[in-house]
Amino acid sequence: MKTLSAFVFFIVTSVASLAFWGYEEFVPNGAVNSCNTCHYSGAFADDFREAGGQWTAALAALDSNGDGASNGAELGDPFGSWAVGRPDPGDPFRVTNPDDGED
Ligand code: HEC
């Protein structure tokens, strides 16, 4: 019984920490595509890491997935003026995935 509750505790805390370091809150409209925002092809994750793990005007101007729309245009913040903690910009239904060239 003790082992089982330790196991359950482990699962719950691991899931919680994954969500915590998932970086979703660090890009505008990150919740729309959730983990896939960065982990569909990984191109946007690389650019995000190179930007210092921050949403910046330079990162917004890049087109990580090479589909012709900048990361900022895809995430509803074309000029990269959004900052962590602010309400998501733009219309969530028009958000596309900066990590998926088909979206
Ligand atoms: C805004 C971008 C972003 C989002 C959203 C994001 N990640 Fe990541 N993730 C990264 C980056 C960047 C790294 C590489 C970390 C490093 O090297 O500093 C990473 C690394 C990881 C790793 C480690 C393995 C590896 O490839 O290095 C896992 C596992 C992971 N992420 C899972 C998730 C999960 C699960 C979610 C959703 C809850 C998520 N990520 C959301 C950017 C993101």
Residues whose N, C-alpha, C, O or C-beta is under 5 A from the ligand:
A	BS01	HEC	L18 A19 W21 G22 Y23 E24 V27 S34 C35 T37 C38 A45 F48 R49
